[in-house]
Amino acid sequence: MIRSVVRGTGAALPRRIMKNADFEGMVETSDEWIAQRTGIRQRHIAGDDETTASLGEAAARAALANAGLTPADIDLIVLATSTPNNTFPATAVEIQNRLGMHHGFAFDMQAVCSGFVYGVTTADLYIRGGQAKRVLVIGSETFSRILDWSDRSTCVLFGDGAGAVILEAGEGTGTIADRGVLAASLRSDGTHKDKLFVDGGPSTTGTVGHLRMEGREVFKHAVGMITDVIEATFSQAGISADDLDWFVPHQANKRIIDASAKKLGIAEQKVVVTVDLHGNTSAASVPLALSVAVADGRIKKGDLVLLEAMGGGFTWGAVLVRW
């Protein structure tokens, strides 16, 4: 059978680093308060010349270099983002043009923080369906553009950045030993829209709007929803938490990461954590964390890796990959 095998990973971060202490003159908060409640110590903030498209392009080029491929080898680009360069066209098409690609096709995927997990799952279906041989999946965000910098409950949480992976069609035997995407579970529930949303849009206010969040409500639902899709993914693959080599969760809050891992019985040493360095970068969160763990040698060929994310909507999902 056809499997979607990871060929390469890449990342890109804005030049500017904003530390927790930098907020102390802006809103009523402190480095200690932010770090204790979220695990975040710094985040990257895009400059005027850095956009979702430029960061996505840089992450894509890094992934191509890591894979030893060129843009000519790519059939499809799936960009997960909630902060596109324009309302339309899709920012994926802009990245396609920046890469010098004039073949194949490209589109954006909007599932907020779950976007990359949704994107990997979608790319896997295109590959297994024979519509593409190699897919570039990117998560790129400039959430700093939609933050209310006077709202201390949200402005300290988010950062900008991009991460990318290249999936390639490979042969598998249909067992858990195969390399590539092995199982996935996606969910959404629109009844929770008002708990995490942006208060603007072309069809409503005609403005971009700002991010709004009921933090306690999001936290209350997060752990249960995350464990739900992960257990469904484990069931599909016929494995347990003990079989995992690495757990790469959405980097939103260290407390949510710790609580989810504990509830699932995933050992702390198997959890990849980068929230301290990047903050919550929405759809870029998981591929950024993946890129760090691959670059430092933790994630190696043959490892069993679980990806997970939850975002506004609510949307949530998990993907199991044999590296």
ABEGO torsion letter per residue (X at the ends): XBBBBBABBBBBBBABBBBAAAAAAABBBBAAAAAAAAGBABBBBBBAABBAAAAAAAAAAAAAAAAGBBAAABABBBBBBABBABAOBBAAAAAAAAAGBABEBBBBBBAEAAAAAAAAAAAAAAAAAGABABBBBBBBBBAAAABBAABAAAAAABBBEBBBBBBBBBBBAGBAABBEBABBBBBBBAAAAAABBBABEAAAAGBAEBBBBBAAAAAAAAAAAAAAAAAAAAAAAGBBAAABABBBBBBABAAAAAAAAAAAGBBAAABBBAAAAAEBAEAAAAAAAAAAAAAAGABBBGBBBBBBBBBBOBBBBBBBBBX
